[in-house]
């Protein structure tokens, strides 16, 4: 009948420790920034930590039992997991790789995923666990790096020069395609793969050693590439890290075109210097020739054929005329002639000269004309264009000592047709070709230089092509030559297209009489020429008043007693001829003006360019030339 109290003591230390461990593990899983979750073998979600819910867009208290693996991933990733990853985890225990999650709003999240298959005591897989890390930021960084590398690679490949880099041992570690194309693939050391001569290879190896020792090499090098000689600017510099040379970087910039342009500039400067020299002596020489030719003409009038003095004077006149022609060629080369341009049809120039050209080139050379219809007009001096055509034809004839064919072609060159060395715009082209022996390479750069000739002494002055060059340049055009030894030569004259239409003169030329009785004033500061011109004019019946300066001419003009023509030098002390003509007009004079000068065009223009249509006569001139010009101006 007694009552007893019974007690059972259960030691829960291990249980509490396990619970504490479970809570610690859950807290750790909840705190991790990666997705940690479990699923049964059917793919239904069993657990998902806070980070996983955030990645998928699942609310914190939402039921997970209806959330399956396929719903957590985009289709391609779900197929990868179900078909490959999970079977591999069941077979091997775990699987890892890159997949993607799908947020509830539909956007994909690139992830790195680990799947582990858990087994029971019998070894059967009972559930799956996964750890998923968001790698969006890493992916963005990787893509940004790839984009940056692609941009750098594109720049590296498309830089307009050869580029490479080497390590400290001289082994090439970087090389763009331009370098590989022109230098060969650098395998091993920089110089070993160099596609150049042995000397060039040794030079490059020596430069590499200098740079690896800390120097920077910057120099111009010449190289034979595919049979063509080219120039490069070579720059090789050390790459340093912590003041230590760890490699080198090198570039080769092709400067062949620049070298050619420098050569052309030097050539142009040399030719310009000769032109300035020619222009500098032209004035005094022309005044002397005017006096020689003028007084010789007067003496010829006094000593008729049969007179013992006639032939010596005639030879003096011919020598003076040859000297005047020589001066004219020098001025044409220097582009300092005073020209009177007008609209010209090149076809008409060629046709008018064709008969003379056939006689000039001889019977053993055939003349072929190919003249384009509807040819554009050009603005040029007619006489000068005739001289260009004659000089080119003579040059072609001399190149065909055994006969051949001389071809003359004209054509239009629209602005769209870009020709190296030719200014932009529409051009008219005159081409003269021959079937001669061509021009040697060493001769070709000098053909337009004055006095340069390959002919023997006494066979030519060497001024033919230089005259062509100067005339074409002064007309705003360009002359080019295409020639190869044994294949003949073609000279092409490019002249700017002019607006308007060239006149087509027809009918006989009017006969100009050389005498008259009009009243003329001659204004010339050089007494010898002044007296000579006055004597020429008086001998032809004119009434002449002379003046030594513009001021004296103004003083000799009496209002109401006008002159028919004033012949005046363009450049004189104190008052120029142009200013004198203006002063006379303002004073009421109706006299026309004829300007004369031995100066070159650029010097005349410095005192005020002559207006288009102004009557002008270039010294030296003969009595006949002067009298014809006087009648031409007076008769209007």
Secondary structure, 3 states (H helix, E strand, C coil): CCCCCCCCCCCCHHHHHHHHHHHHHHHHHHHCCCEEEEEECCCEEEEECHHHHHHHCCCCCCCCCCCEHHHHCCHHHHHHHHHHHHHHHHHHCEEEEEEEEECCCCCEEEEEEEEEEEECCCCCEEEEEEEEEECHHHHHHHHHHHHHHHHHHHHHHHCCCEEEEEECCCEEEEECHHHHHHHCCCCCECCCCCCCCHHHHHHHHHHHHHHHCCCCEEEEEEEEECCEEEEEEEEEEEEEECCEEEEEEEEEEECHHHHHHHHHHHHHHHHHHHHHHHHHHHHHHHHHHHHHHHHHHHHHHHCCCCCCCHHHHHHHHHHHHHHHHHHHHHHHHHCCCCCCCEEECHHHHHHHHHHHHHHHHCCCEEEEEECCCCCCCEEECHHHHHHHHHHHHHHHHHHCCCCEEEEEEEEEECCCCCCCCCCCCCEEEEEEEECCCCCCHHHHCCCCCCCCCCCCCCCCCCCHHHHHHHHHHHCCCEEEEEECCCCCEEEEEEEEECCCCCCCCCCCCCCCCCCCCCEEEEECCCHHHHHHHHHHHHHCCCEEEEECCHHHHHHHCECCECCCEEEEECCCCCCCHHHHHHHHHHCCCCCEEEEEECCCHHHHHHCCCCCCCCCEEECCCCHHHHHHHHHHHHHC
